[in-house]
C-alpha cells in the first residue's frame, strides 16, 4: 500500500483482537458530544422496551484513521460485530449506506471521434471528466449504435441516416439484468446484476455476539435472492454475431463504472446483515470458466475510525485480450463516488439518528449535523492513499473535483443551514475553505473548472456564486447573482466564459414549475444572464431525466447543440403529458429552440450524432434527422 499506509507481513495465530496491518496516528481531542437519548421500540413482533445511548462521536482529523487487515475470518467477524453494537438502529444493527448519487461534471464535453474506421464525427456520452468514459444505456461509434432498454441489447448499423438492426439479445433467460453498457473498440461490456435463489433457514442460528433468542423468529426466513454484480464482455468484431468472451461476478450491487483507455473500472457495493463466519466475505468469480469463491482476506481492508456494514469493491478489467482482473474491497460506504482519473474517491456520510416507535428521527443541532468521510484510492494500484473527513454532507459527485493534486469538495451542513467549499491536499488535510455560504439554503448544483468554480443554492430565489480557487489556501466567493428559477446542472462552454444552466422555473414563492434553460456569462466579477431563458411547460409543470442525470444530455460544441428530453403539459386541468426532445442552439447572443422531436406514444431518452445526422432514440423506434446549418431536419428515416 502506498502513501500513508505501509504493508506489514501477516501475523500468525492472532486472536480476534489482532490485525495484520495497522498504522496508528496521533489523535486530536476535537470531540462532539451527544447527550444520551433513550430508544423506545414497541411493535407486534417484540414486546418490551429497549434503551440505548448514542455514542460520543468525534469529527476525525485525517491522521486519526488507520488501515488494517485481518488474519482470520473470526477476527474480522469479531471486529465488525463490535462496530455493529455502536450503531443506533434497531437491535443494534446497521444503517445502510445512502442511495447512490451518480451524476456529475467538472470539465466540458465535446463531440469526439470514437471510431477507428474513418473520420466520421460522432457524439460521446456527456461525462464528468474528460477522457474518462462513463457507462450508459446508449453508446455509439462511427458505424453503429448500441442501445440497452428493458434488458434487451441491440446493435444498429447506420449509414447516411439509414438504419438496420444487426443483432439483438435478451438476457432474461439467464437471470441477468443489464443496467448499462461500455464500449471499447471491438469489446462491448454489459454491466448489471445476476440473481440466484438461496435457501434460507426457517429458524436462523445467529452465532454472532449481537443476537440472542429474542430476535430469532421461527419460520420468518425463507428462500431469498442473492445478488451479484455481473460484467459480461463481448467480442463484437463481427457486429452481427457478438461472442461472449468473459463474465466477471462479485457479491453485491453495481454502483458505477468508468473507462480509461482499455481499462474498465467498476465499483460494487455489498451490504452484510449478520455476522456468520461462513458468509461474512463477499464472493468473486474471475472468469466465465470459474466458480465464485470467497475473496481472500488479503484483498479486504478495514479502516479504523470509519465503521460500516458495507463492502465497497473497486476493480479494474483490461478489455484487451488478457482480461486481467484486479480488485480490492474496502469496508466503507460509497454513497457518492468520484473518479478523477488518477484517483477514486469514496464518500459516505456519518449522521446520527434515533429509533422511535414510528420510525427514525435524525438528531441535528446548530453545531453538528453530520460529516462526510472520504476514502481516496489510487487508480493504478487500487490501494488507499488517504482518508479524511469534512463537515457537512456531499450528495452528488459534481460536488467534488481534483485539481493539481488537491480535492475541492462542496457540502451542505444541517437542515440547509449553510454550505461550504473545502480544499484538501493530497493527504486529505484541509488547506483552505469557504464556509457559511447562503445560510438557510441548499446546494442545487456545483461546477469546478480549473482555477474557478460556480455554485447554485436555492430556497426561494437562485443565487449563483462564482468561486475564485486560484489560491487554494485563500479561496473567495462572489456576492451571487439572484434570480427566480434554480439550476440543477451547470455546463461550461469550453473556450468561452459562457455556461448553460439547466433547472427549473420557479414562481415568487419558490415553487418549482417548468424546466428552465439559461445562459450565463462569467466574464465579470459576477455572473450575468445572456438573452432570455427558455422555459418548457411555463407556469405549469415539466420533468426531465437530464435534471438528475447529465448523461441524458447531448452536447456538441462544434454544432452548438445542447439537447435533452422533457415531459411537459400545456393544460393545467389535465394530466396529459407530452414528451418532446428539445434541441437547443447556443451562441454568444443567447439560446434558441432549434427543434422539438416527438415519438408519439414513446419517450425519447437519448440521441446521438454520427456524421451529418442526429438519431433520436426511444423504446418504440429510432428516427434520423439531417443536421443542416443552424437547424435540424424533419424525420429522414425510421427504424
Secondary structure, DSSP 8 states (H G I E B T S, - for coil): --TT-------SS--TT--S----------EE-----------SSS-S--------EE---GGG-EEE--SSHHHHHHHHHHHHTTS-SGGG--------B----SS----B---SSS---B-----SSTT-EE-BSEEE-SSEEEEEETTEEEEEEEETTEEEEEEEEE-GGGTEEEEEEEEETTEEEEEEEEEEEE---SS----STT--GGG--TT----EEEEEEEEEEEE-SSTTS-EEEEEEEEESEEEEEEEETTEEEEEEEEE--S--TTTSS-EEE-STTS--EE--GGGEEEEET---SEEEEEEEEETTTT--EEEEEEES--SEEEE-SSEEEEEEEE--EEEETTEEEE---SS-S-EEEEEEEETTT--EEEEEEEESB---GGGEEEETTEEEEEEEETTTTEEEEEEE-TTS-EEEEEEEESTT-EEEEEEEETTEEEEEEESSSEEEEEEE-SSTTS-EE---EEESSEEEEEEE-TTSSEEEEEEEEE-TT--EEEEEEEEEE-SSSS-EEEEEEEEESTTS-EE-GGGT-GGG-EEETTTTEEEEEEEE-S-TT----EEEEEEEEEETTEEEEEEEE-BTTB-EEEEEEETTEEEEEESS-EEEEEEETTEEEEEEEE-
